[in-house]
Amino acid sequence: MSGRPVVTPVTAALFITVLLIAACGLVYELVAGALASYLLGDSVTQFSTVIGTYLFAMGIGSWLSRYIGKGLIARFVIIELLVGVIGGFSSTILFLAFSYTDAFRPLLYGLVLVIGILVGLEIPLLMRILRDRFDFKDVVANVLTFDYVGALGASLLFPLVLVPRLGLVRSALVFGVVNVLVALWSTRLFRESLPRRGWFIGVGIAALAALGVGLAGASRITALAEEGLYADPVILARDTKYQRVVVTSWKDDLRLHLNGHLQFSSRDEYRYHETLVHPGLAPLADAARAAGRTLRVLVLGGGDGLAVREVLRYPAVQSVTLVDLDAEVTSLFRSHPRLSTLNAHAFDDARVRVINADAFVWLDGAADRFDYVIVDFPDPSNFSVGKLYTTAFYRALARRVAEHGFVTVQATSPLFARSAYWTIVETMREAGWQVWPFHVYVPSFGEWGYVLAGHAPWTPPSEAAMPAGLRFLSARAVPALFDFPVDMGRVAAQANHLNDQVLVRTYEQEWARINR
């Protein structure tokens, strides 16, 4: 064929088909990567291996397409039906496999391989179907254009719409429906060239029905998977743009889990948060009261508001700025009756300002200075969190702290992740801080570590400096927190740098030994 390409309704529909199947294929890939990150941690490794496996599988599919000689349309419809069903139910299978079997990793990469091979077959077959309608150069140009546009659309929809509004299970099922609809639409487009058209339509309708059942029962599927993950009943579960948030309850014990990792138990969180806040803040507040001045406090992370609750015990605190990435978490702990009661309605206090932003980026652009900073990030289990434990971050933090001010950082367990803990201490020291490492026992977690840091001398608080109403900490108990037994004592450690995050690797290795 030569001359100006003629775009008919059929060819236009086929190009839209390219866009849709590209979007579907990328969504299945993103679902697999996100699920692996949620359940296994280390998002960089999980996404890298999932994407690599998927692209490799697509290459296999493209290579295998050469062996399909006849019945291109029938083969294309079959592939669309298979991709729709397998891809649509992929997240369901993986969630249940993680909860009830030991075969999550083989299933993960097995599904990625199968879906990748099928997706790799789609585009070569469509290009061969279109070659009788366009010049080869127009086929390649148009197919690749719509393929890339579809991929862009999926990559934008996934974090902004699909995950926060539908969740991972429903997102995969919805795009499974799209693949099956493409198959059914193809039976109409090529009805004169498709033998046994009625059989294909029947299979497509059955696939749609199965996916519809999956969509109707998606909440129950997720709940069933999470019943196997968590010991206590799940009372709240949702996907945000950044993480999977689950709250469990048993009698008077509320527990928050982010991406499957326990963040606190309401039965003993006061031990963790009182120790995080008061050794550094109490002396500052006492000095401020005596001098007749007020304090400005910054909390980085801590979207549950529990550290803010402790800060607000001090009348000398004029303002508290909390910076947390996930708006849905801070909103949840502001509005949910049981959770807002736990943090004593801290977010309703007029002194508190909540900013939902990446702390690393926000800190770089901030102009304010604070008297006291609490850094309450999750453990450095991946590189995106690990950047918040680097010399670059701690140097940026120093610019926001007053000369007399202090910082307290949660720093994982000095017992279970001893080298990782002392790596954080060394990182802060190399960044120019004077450091005072300390620890406490929290029953839900075991021994837990912190680092108090500043540029001025620190002295333990007096009894009069401690606020009323504490359930665990007293001035008499504070000095003991800074005494480390032999099995948690200092070990040689490298500082953690932005371009070489030794902390993440050390942390993974140490916790992997504990979990074996």
C-alpha positions as CSV (number, residue, x, y, z in Angstrom):
1,M,0.0,0.0,0.0
2,S,1.3,3.5,-0.8
3,G,0.2,7.1,-0.7
4,R,-1.6,8.8,2.1
5,P,-2.8,6.2,4.7
6,V,-6.5,5.9,5.0
7,V,-7.8,5.8,8.6
8,T,-11.1,3.8,8.6
9,P,-13.3,3.2,11.7
10,V,-11.7,-0.2,12.0
11,T,-8.1,1.0,11.9
12,A,-9.0,3.8,14.3
13,A,-10.5,1.2,16.7
14,L,-7.4,-0.9,16.4
15,F,-5.2,2.0,17.3
16,I,-7.4,2.7,20.4
17,T,-6.9,-1.0,21.1
18,V,-3.2,-0.5,21.1
19,L,-3.5,2.3,23.6
20,L,-5.8,0.2,25.9
21,I,-3.7,-2.9,25.9
22,A,-0.5,-0.9,26.6
23,A,-2.2,0.7,29.6
24,C,-3.4,-2.7,30.8
25,G,0.0,-4.3,30.5
26,L,1.7,-1.5,32.4
27,V,-0.9,-1.6,35.2
28,Y,-0.3,-5.3,35.8
29,E,3.4,-4.6,36.0
30,L,2.9,-1.7,38.4
31,V,0.5,-3.8,40.5
32,A,3.1,-6.6,40.8
33,G,5.8,-4.1,41.7
34,A,3.7,-2.3,44.3
35,L,2.5,-5.5,45.9
36,A,6.1,-6.8,46.1
37,S,7.2,-3.5,47.7
38,Y,4.3,-3.5,50.2
39,L,4.8,-7.1,51.3
40,L,8.6,-7.6,50.9
41,G,9.9,-4.1,51.4
42,D,12.8,-2.4,49.5
43,S,10.8,-0.8,46.7
44,V,13.8,-0.2,44.6
45,T,14.8,-3.9,44.5
46,Q,11.2,-5.1,44.0
47,F,10.3,-2.7,41.2
48,S,13.7,-3.2,39.5
49,T,13.4,-7.0,39.4
50,V,9.7,-7.0,38.5
51,I,10.2,-4.5,35.6
52,G,13.3,-6.4,34.4
53,T,11.5,-9.8,34.5
54,Y,8.5,-8.2,32.7
55,L,10.5,-6.7,29.9
56,F,12.4,-9.9,29.5
57,A,9.2,-11.8,29.2
58,M,7.8,-9.3,26.7
59,G,10.9,-10.0,24.6
60,I,10.2,-13.7,24.8
61,G,6.6,-13.0,23.7
62,S,7.7,-10.9,20.8
63,W,10.2,-13.6,19.7
64,L,7.5,-16.3,19.9
65,S,5.1,-14.3,17.8
66,R,7.1,-15.3,14.7
67,Y,5.7,-18.9,15.1
68,I,2.1,-17.7,14.8
69,G,1.5,-18.0,11.1
70,K,-2.3,-18.4,10.6
71,G,-5.4,-17.2,12.4
72,L,-3.9,-14.0,13.6
73,I,-7.2,-12.5,14.7
74,A,-8.3,-15.6,16.6
75,R,-4.9,-15.8,18.3
76,F,-5.1,-12.2,19.2
77,V,-8.5,-12.6,20.8
78,I,-7.4,-15.6,22.8
79,I,-4.3,-13.7,24.1
80,E,-6.5,-10.8,25.1
81,L,-8.8,-13.1,27.0
82,L,-5.9,-14.8,28.8
83,V,-4.2,-11.5,29.7
84,G,-7.6,-10.2,31.0
85,V,-8.2,-13.2,33.3
86,I,-4.6,-13.8,34.4
87,G,-3.7,-10.1,34.8
88,G,-7.0,-9.3,36.3
89,F,-6.7,-11.9,39.1
90,S,-2.9,-11.4,39.5
91,S,-3.2,-9.2,42.6
92,T,-5.8,-11.5,44.2
93,I,-3.6,-14.5,43.7
94,L,-0.6,-12.7,45.1
95,F,-2.3,-11.3,48.1
96,L,-3.7,-14.7,49.1
97,A,-0.4,-16.5,48.3
98,F,1.5,-14.2,50.7
99,S,-1.0,-14.8,53.5
100,Y,-1.5,-18.5,53.2
101,T,1.5,-20.1,51.4
102,D,5.3,-19.9,51.2
103,A,5.1,-19.5,47.4
104,F,4.8,-15.8,47.0
105,R,8.1,-15.1,45.2
106,P,7.7,-18.0,42.7
107,L,4.1,-17.0,42.0
108,L,5.1,-13.3,41.7
109,Y,7.8,-13.9,39.1
110,G,5.8,-16.7,37.4
111,L,2.8,-14.4,36.9
112,V,5.0,-11.6,35.7
113,L,6.6,-14.0,33.2
114,V,3.3,-15.3,31.9
115,I,1.7,-11.9,31.6
116,G,4.8,-10.4,30.1
117,I,5.0,-13.1,27.4
118,L,1.3,-12.6,26.5
119,V,1.7,-8.8,26.4
120,G,4.8,-9.3,24.3
121,L,2.7,-11.2,21.7
122,E,0.0,-8.5,21.5
123,I,1.8,-5.7,19.6
124,P,3.5,-7.9,17.0
125,L,0.2,-9.6,16.1
126,L,-1.6,-6.3,15.9
127,M,1.1,-4.9,13.6
128,R,0.7,-7.9,11.3
129,I,-3.1,-7.4,11.3
130,L,-2.6,-3.7,10.4
131,R,0.0,-4.2,7.7
132,D,-2.6,-4.8,5.0
133,R,-4.2,-1.4,5.8
134,F,-1.0,0.8,6.1
135,D,2.5,1.1,4.9
136,F,5.0,-0.6,7.2
137,K,6.4,2.7,8.3
138,D,2.9,4.0,9.2
139,V,2.1,0.8,11.1
140,V,5.2,1.1,13.2
141,A,4.8,4.8,13.8
142,N,1.1,4.6,14.8
143,V,1.3,1.5,16.9
144,L,4.4,2.6,18.9
145,T,2.8,6.1,19.3
146,F,-0.4,4.7,20.8
147,D,1.5,2.1,22.8
148,Y,3.6,4.9,24.5
149,V,0.6,7.1,25.0
150,G,-1.2,4.2,26.7
151,A,1.8,3.6,28.9
152,L,1.9,7.2,29.9
153,G,-1.8,7.2,30.8
154,A,-1.5,4.1,33.0
155,S,1.6,5.5,34.8
156,L,-0.3,8.6,35.7
157,L,-3.6,6.9,36.6
158,F,-1.9,4.3,38.8
159,P,-0.6,6.5,41.7
160,L,-3.2,9.3,41.3
161,V,-6.4,7.5,40.8
162,L,-6.2,3.7,40.8
163,V,-4.4,2.9,44.0
164,P,-6.0,5.5,46.3
165,R,-9.5,5.0,44.9
166,L,-9.7,1.4,43.9
167,G,-6.8,-0.4,45.6
168,L,-4.5,-3.0,44.1
169,V,-7.0,-5.8,43.8
170,R,-9.7,-3.8,42.1
171,S,-7.3,-2.0,39.9
172,A,-6.0,-5.2,38.3
173,L,-9.6,-6.6,38.0
174,V,-10.8,-3.4,36.3
175,F,-8.0,-3.6,33.7
176,G,-8.7,-7.3,33.3
177,V,-12.2,-6.3,32.3
178,V,-10.7,-3.8,29.8
179,N,-8.7,-6.6,28.2
180,V,-11.7,-8.8,27.9
181,L,-13.7,-6.0,26.4
182,V,-11.0,-5.5,23.8
183,A,-11.2,-9.2,23.0
184,L,-15.0,-8.9,22.6
185,W,-14.7,-5.7,20.5
186,S,-12.2,-7.5,18.3
187,T,-14.7,-10.3,17.6
188,R,-17.1,-7.6,16.3
189,L,-14.4,-5.7,14.3
190,F,-13.3,-8.9,12.5
191,R,-16.6,-10.8,12.6
192,E,-16.3,-11.8,8.9
193,S,-12.7,-13.1,9.4
194,L,-13.2,-14.9,12.7
195,P,-14.3,-18.5,12.7
196,R,-16.3,-19.8,15.6
197,R,-17.1,-16.2,16.6
198,G,-19.9,-17.4,18.9
199,W,-17.4,-19.5,20.9
200,F,-15.1,-16.5,21.5
201,I,-18.0,-14.4,22.6
202,G,-19.2,-17.0,25.0
203,V,-15.7,-17.4,26.5
204,G,-15.4,-13.6,26.7
205,I,-18.8,-13.3,28.5
206,A,-17.7,-16.0,31.0
207,A,-14.4,-14.1,31.6
208,L,-16.3,-10.9,32.2
209,A,-18.6,-12.7,34.6
210,A,-15.6,-14.1,36.6
211,L,-14.0,-10.7,36.8
212,G,-17.3,-9.1,37.8
213,V,-17.5,-11.6,40.7
214,G,-14.0,-10.7,41.6
215,L,-14.8,-7.0,41.6
216,A,-18.0,-7.6,43.7
217,G,-16.0,-9.6,46.2
218,A,-12.8,-7.5,46.1
219,S,-13.3,-6.2,49.6
220,R,-13.8,-9.7,51.0
221,I,-10.8,-11.0,49.1
222,T,-8.6,-8.3,50.6
223,A,-10.1,-8.9,54.0
224,L,-9.5,-12.7,53.7
225,A,-5.8,-12.0,52.7
226,E,-5.3,-9.7,55.6
227,E,-6.9,-12.1,58.1
228,G,-3.9,-14.3,57.3
229,L,-1.4,-11.5,57.6
230,Y,-2.6,-10.0,60.9
231,A,-3.3,-11.8,64.2
232,D,-6.0,-9.4,65.2
233,P,-9.3,-8.4,63.4
234,V,-8.8,-5.7,60.8
235,I,-11.1,-2.7,61.5
236,L,-9.8,-0.4,58.8
237,A,-7.8,-0.9,55.6
238,R,-7.0,1.4,52.7
239,D,-4.5,2.0,50.0
240,T,-3.1,5.5,49.7
241,K,-0.8,6.9,47.0
242,Y,2.2,5.9,49.2
243,Q,1.3,2.8,51.2
244,R,-1.1,0.2,52.5
245,V,-2.7,1.4,55.8
246,V,-4.2,-1.3,58.1
247,V,-5.6,-0.8,61.6
248,T,-6.3,-3.9,63.7
249,S,-8.1,-4.1,67.0
250,W,-8.3,-6.7,69.8
251,K,-10.0,-5.6,73.0
252,D,-8.3,-2.4,74.0
253,D,-5.3,-2.8,71.7
254,L,-5.2,-0.8,68.5
255,R,-2.4,-1.5,66.1
256,L,-1.3,0.5,63.1
257,H,0.4,-1.4,60.2
258,L,2.0,0.4,57.2
259,N,2.8,-1.9,54.3
260,G,2.5,-4.9,56.6
261,H,4.9,-3.4,59.2
262,L,3.7,-2.7,62.8
263,Q,4.1,1.0,63.7
264,F,2.6,0.9,67.2
265,S,0.4,-0.9,69.6
266,S,-1.8,1.3,71.8
267,R,-1.0,-0.8,74.8
268,D,2.6,0.3,74.9
269,E,3.1,3.1,72.4
270,Y,3.4,5.6,75.3
271,R,6.8,4.0,76.2
272,Y,8.0,4.7,72.7
273,H,6.6,8.2,72.4
274,E,7.4,9.5,75.9
275,T,11.0,8.4,75.4
276,L,11.2,9.9,71.9
277,V,10.0,13.3,73.0
278,H,10.8,14.2,76.7
279,P,14.5,13.6,77.3
280,G,15.3,16.3,74.7
281,L,12.3,18.6,75.1
282,A,11.9,18.7,78.9
283,P,15.2,20.6,79.6
284,L,14.5,23.0,76.7
285,A,10.9,23.7,77.9
286,D,12.2,24.2,81.5
287,A,14.8,26.7,80.3
288,A,12.2,28.5,78.1
289,R,9.8,28.8,81.0
290,A,12.5,30.2,83.3
291,A,13.5,32.8,80.6
292,G,9.9,33.7,79.7
293,R,10.1,32.6,76.1
294,T,8.3,30.0,74.0
295,L,9.4,27.1,71.8
296,R,8.8,26.2,68.2
297,V,8.7,22.4,67.6
298,L,9.0,20.5,64.3
299,V,7.9,16.9,63.9
300,L,9.0,15.1,60.7
301,G,7.0,11.9,60.1
302,G,4.8,10.8,63.0
303,G,1.5,11.3,61.0
304,D,-0.3,9.4,63.8
305,G,0.0,12.5,66.0
306,L,1.2,10.5,69.0
307,A,4.5,12.4,69.2
308,V,2.6,15.7,68.8
309,R,0.4,14.6,71.8
310,E,3.5,14.4,74.0
311,V,4.9,17.8,72.7
312,L,1.6,19.5,73.6
313,R,2.0,18.7,77.3
314,Y,4.3,21.7,77.5
315,P,2.7,25.1,78.0
316,A,6.0,26.7,76.7
317,V,5.4,25.2,73.3
318,Q,4.1,28.0,71.1
319,S,3.7,26.0,67.8
320,V,4.1,22.5,66.4
321,T,4.7,22.0,62.7
322,L,4.2,18.4,61.6
323,V,5.5,17.3,58.1
324,D,4.2,13.9,56.9
325,L,4.1,12.7,53.4
326,D,0.7,10.9,53.5
327,A,-2.3,13.2,53.8
328,E,-4.6,10.2,54.2
329,V,-2.8,9.1,57.4
330,T,-2.9,12.5,59.0
331,S,-6.6,12.9,58.0
332,L,-7.3,9.4,59.5
333,F,-5.8,10.3,62.8
334,R,-7.6,13.6,62.9
335,S,-11.1,12.2,62.1
336,H,-11.3,8.5,63.2
337,P,-12.9,8.5,66.6
338,R,-10.7,5.8,68.2
339,L,-7.5,7.0,66.6
340,S,-8.0,10.7,67.4
341,T,-8.8,9.7,70.9
342,L,-5.5,7.9,71.1
343,N,-3.5,11.0,70.1
344,A,-5.7,13.2,72.5
345,H,-7.1,15.1,69.4
346,A,-3.7,16.6,68.9
347,F,-4.5,17.7,65.4
348,D,-7.3,19.9,66.6
349,D,-5.0,21.9,68.8
350,A,-4.7,25.5,67.5
351,R,-0.9,25.3,68.0
352,V,-0.6,22.5,65.4
353,R,0.0,23.0,61.7
354,V,0.1,19.9,59.4
355,I,2.0,19.9,56.1
356,N,1.7,17.0,53.8
357,A,5.0,16.9,51.9
358,D,8.1,14.9,51.4
359,A,10.2,15.9,54.4
360,F,13.5,15.8,52.4
361,V,12.1,18.3,49.8
362,W,10.3,20.4,52.3
363,L,13.3,20.8,54.6
364,D,15.4,22.0,51.7
365,G,13.0,24.8,50.9
366,A,12.0,25.7,54.5
367,A,13.0,29.0,56.0
368,D,11.9,28.6,59.6
369,R,14.1,27.7,62.6
370,F,12.9,25.4,65.4
371,D,14.0,24.9,69.0
372,Y,13.3,21.2,68.9
373,V,12.9,18.7,66.1
374,I,11.5,15.1,66.4
375,V,12.4,12.8,63.5
376,D,10.0,9.9,63.6
377,F,10.3,8.2,60.2
378,P,9.8,4.5,59.4
379,D,12.9,2.3,59.6
380,P,15.3,2.6,56.6
381,S,14.1,-0.5,54.9
382,N,14.4,1.0,51.4
383,F,16.3,3.7,49.6
384,S,13.4,6.2,49.4
385,V,13.2,6.2,53.3
386,G,17.0,5.7,53.6
387,K,17.6,9.2,52.1
388,L,16.1,10.6,55.3
389,Y,18.9,9.0,57.3
390,T,21.8,10.4,55.3
391,T,24.5,13.0,56.0
392,A,22.8,15.3,53.4
393,F,19.5,15.2,55.3
394,Y,21.0,15.7,58.7
395,R,23.1,18.7,57.4
396,A,19.9,20.2,55.9
397,L,18.2,19.6,59.2
398,A,21.0,21.5,61.1
399,R,20.1,24.7,59.1
400,R,16.6,24.6,60.6
401,V,17.5,24.1,64.2
402,A,18.3,27.0,66.6
403,E,21.8,27.1,68.1
404,H,20.4,26.0,71.5
405,G,18.1,23.5,70.0
406,F,18.1,19.7,69.9
407,V,16.9,16.9,67.6
408,T,15.7,13.4,68.5
409,V,15.7,10.7,65.8
410,Q,14.1,7.3,66.0
411,A,16.9,4.9,64.9
412,T,15.7,1.3,64.8
413,S,16.7,-1.4,67.3
414,P,20.2,-1.5,68.7
415,L,19.7,-5.1,69.6
416,F,18.2,-6.6,66.5
417,A,19.9,-4.2,64.0
418,R,22.9,-3.2,66.0
419,S,25.1,-2.1,63.1
420,A,22.3,-0.2,61.5
421,Y,21.6,1.7,64.7
422,W,25.3,2.7,65.1
423,T,25.4,3.6,61.4
424,I,22.7,6.2,62.1
425,V,24.7,7.5,65.1
426,E,27.8,7.8,63.0
427,T,25.9,9.5,60.2
428,M,24.7,12.2,62.5
429,R,28.1,12.6,64.0
430,E,29.7,13.0,60.6
431,A,27.1,15.5,59.6
432,G,28.4,17.8,62.4
433,W,26.1,17.0,65.3
434,Q,27.1,16.2,68.9
435,V,25.2,12.9,69.6
436,W,23.9,11.2,72.7
437,P,22.6,7.7,71.8
438,F,19.9,6.1,74.0
439,H,17.4,3.3,74.0
440,V,14.2,1.9,75.7
441,Y,12.4,-1.4,75.9
442,V,9.0,-1.4,74.2
443,P,7.2,-4.8,74.6
444,S,5.7,-4.7,71.1
445,F,9.1,-4.1,69.5
446,G,11.8,-5.1,72.0
447,E,14.7,-2.8,72.6
448,W,14.4,0.4,70.5
449,G,17.0,3.0,69.8
450,Y,17.1,6.8,69.4
451,V,19.7,9.5,68.9
452,L,19.6,12.8,70.7
453,A,21.7,15.5,68.9
454,G,22.5,19.1,69.2
455,H,25.2,21.8,69.0
456,A,24.9,22.9,72.6
457,P,25.6,20.9,75.8
458,W,22.7,18.7,76.9
459,T,21.9,17.8,80.5
460,P,19.2,15.4,81.7
461,P,15.9,16.9,82.8
462,S,15.1,17.6,86.4
463,E,11.9,16.1,88.0
464,A,10.4,19.5,87.9
465,A,11.0,19.9,84.2
466,M,9.0,16.7,83.3
467,P,5.4,17.3,82.4
468,A,2.6,15.8,84.5
469,G,0.6,12.7,83.5
470,L,3.4,10.6,82.0
471,R,2.8,6.9,82.3
472,F,6.3,5.6,81.9
473,L,9.2,8.1,82.0
474,S,10.5,10.0,85.0
475,A,13.6,12.2,85.4
476,R,15.1,9.5,87.6
477,A,14.8,7.0,84.7
478,V,16.3,9.2,82.0
479,P,20.1,8.7,82.7
480,A,19.6,4.9,82.5
481,L,18.4,5.2,78.9
482,F,21.8,6.4,77.8
483,D,23.6,3.3,79.2
484,F,24.0,0.5,76.7
485,P,24.7,-3.1,77.7
486,V,27.4,-5.1,76.0
487,D,25.2,-6.7,73.4
488,M,24.0,-3.3,72.2
489,G,27.2,-1.3,72.6
490,R,28.9,0.7,69.9
491,V,30.3,-1.1,66.9
492,A,32.4,0.3,64.0
493,A,30.1,1.8,61.4
494,Q,30.2,3.9,58.2
495,A,28.2,7.0,57.7
496,N,25.2,6.8,55.4
497,H,25.5,9.0,52.3
498,L,22.9,9.9,49.7
499,N,24.9,8.3,46.8
500,D,25.9,5.2,48.8
501,Q,23.2,4.1,51.3
502,V,25.1,1.5,53.3
503,L,22.4,1.8,56.0
504,V,19.7,0.2,53.9
505,R,21.9,-2.7,53.0
506,T,23.0,-3.2,56.6
507,Y,19.5,-2.9,57.9
508,E,18.1,-5.5,55.4
509,Q,20.9,-8.0,56.3
510,E,20.4,-7.7,60.0
511,W,16.6,-7.9,60.0
512,A,16.8,-10.8,57.5
513,R,18.9,-12.8,60.0
514,I,16.3,-12.1,62.7
515,N,13.3,-13.2,60.5
516,R,14.9,-16.4,59.2
